[in-house]
């Protein structure tokens, strides 16, 4: 994975190895997580990871990198960068 290293901490990249190991760069914050869902704010908007037995293996907000182990079912973006994050919460809670 060192072949993908960059000098930019905020560069956003998603790498999924099989369905068992996920690496996301450009992570600004983890909004919430449990074993079935991880919601994070990235340089490209809110990213929602759903699956089973999800565990955050490594989190480095200084470097903007998140490593997840478990069974990944889906990845989806919920809002655009700079939207203030309110869109995600409104959608989650039906507002």
N, C-alpha and C positions, 0 to 999 in steps of 0.2 A: 504494500500500500504506500510505501514511500515514494513510488513513482508518481503519485497524485499530489504530493506536498506542494503547497504554494506559499508565497510570502504574505498573502492576504488572510488575516484572521476572519474577516467577514465573508469571504468567498463561500457561496453555498453549493454544497455537493451532497448527493445522496448515493450511498453505495450499499446495495443489498446483496449479500452472499447467500445464495440459496434462498431459503425463507427463515433462516435461523440467526443471522448476524447482520445488523444494520449499523452503518456508520453515517452520521450526519454532521457536516461542517456548516459553519455560518449560523450556529445556534446562539441566540441572544438570551433566551430565558426558557425555563421549563415551567409552564403554567400549572400543570397537574399530571399525575401519573398513577396508575395502578397496574395490576397484572394483565389487564385487558385493553388498556388504552394509555397512550402518552400524548400529551398536547404540548407542543413547544412553539415558541416564536422564533422564526429564522429571518435571515436577510431577505427572503422571498415571500414572507407571510407566515401565517400560522399553519403548522404541519401537524396533522393528526395521524398517529400510528395506531392501528388496531390489530389485535391478535390474541394469543393465549400465552400465559406464563412469561410475559414480558418483564425483563429485569434490566435496569440501567446498570451496565457494567462499568462505564467510565463517563464522567461528566466533567468537562473543563470549560467553564464559561469564559475564562481568560483567553483560552485558545479557540473557543467557539465550537467545540467538538463533543459529540455525544455518541456513545457506543451502547447498543441494545442487543441483548440476547433473548431468545424465545422464538415463538412461532408467529411470524408476521403474516397477517391476512390482507391488510390494505394500508396504503399511504394516500392521504388526501390533503390538499391545501384548502383552508377555510376562508382566508381573507388576504387581501393584497398588502404589500409592505406600506407602512405609513398610514394605515387606516385607523390607527389608534387602538386596535385590539377589541373595541366594543362590539364589532360585528360577530366575532366568535362567541362571546358570552351571550349575546342576544339570540343567536341561533341555538346554542346549547340549552338555554332556559326558555325558549319560545317567546322571546320579547320582541 
